[in-house]
Amino acid sequence: MTNKNVMVVEDNEKNRKLMRVVLKAKGYSVIEATTGEEALNLLKEQTPDIILMDIQLPGIDGLTLIRQIKADPGKKNIPIIAVTAHAMKGDEQKILDSGCDAYVSKPVDTRELPVMVEKYLKK
């Protein structure tokens, strides 16, 4: 079992629940935010080991939020994996260019997600 903290930034309750169940089953602690603003507030108080970021969020969108996190010297080394329905040609590169370490398209593959989280936690 692990004691790593994973922040899930996702406005859709079903997607958040799916990621929470999968990650907790693998022993991760899960911190949840439903908006970019909520994520920024949580990041003032705690530093997760990795962030799973939806791109389409109400208010501050995921790409803007990623840039803000990566601009913070105390948070810039946190791996961020985009979890998004944006699957058009060019979207993946745009997401990676924003500062994301990796990209996972929705619907989330519940077998692949913990493998990817573990991969980026080991870096």
Long-range contacts (C-beta under 8 A, 24 or more apart in sequence): 1-27, 2-26, 2-27, 2-28, 3-27, 3-29, 4-28, 4-29, 4-49, 4-50, 4-121, 5-29, 5-30, 5-31, 5-46, 5-48, 5-49, 5-50, 6-30, 6-31, 6-48, 6-49, 6-50, 6-51, 6-52, 6-117, 7-31, 7-32, 7-33, 7-39, 7-42, 7-43, 7-48, 7-50, 7-51, 7-52, 8-32, 8-33, 8-51, 8-52, 9-33, 9-34, 9-35, 9-36, 9-38, 9-39, 9-51, 9-52, 9-53, 9-54, 9-57, 9-62, 9-65, 10-34, 10-52, 10-54, 10-83, 11-35, 11-54, 11-56, 11-57, 11-58, 12-54, 15-54, 15-83, 15-106, 15-108, 18-108, 18-110, 19-52, 19-83, 19-108, 19-113, 22-108, 22-110, 22-113, 22-114, 23-113, 23-114, 23-117, 26-114, 26-117, 26-118, 28-114, 28-117, 35-59, 35-60, 36-60, 36-61, 36-62, 36-64, 36-65, 39-65, 40-65, 40-68, 43-69, 43-72, 43-75, 47-74, 47-75, 47-78, 48-78, 49-78, 49-79, 49-121, 50-78, 50-79, 50-80, 50-81, 50-117, 50-120, 50-121, 51-78, 51-79, 51-80, 51-81, 52-80, 52-81, 52-83, 52-113, 52-117, 53-80, 53-81, 53-82, 53-83, 53-100, 54-82, 54-83, 54-84, 55-82, 55-84, 55-86, 55-95, 56-84, 56-85, 56-86, 63-94, 63-95, 63-98, 66-98, 66-99, 66-100, 67-98, 67-99, 69-99, 70-98, 70-99, 79-120, 79-121, 79-123, 81-116, 81-117, 81-120, 83-108, 83-113
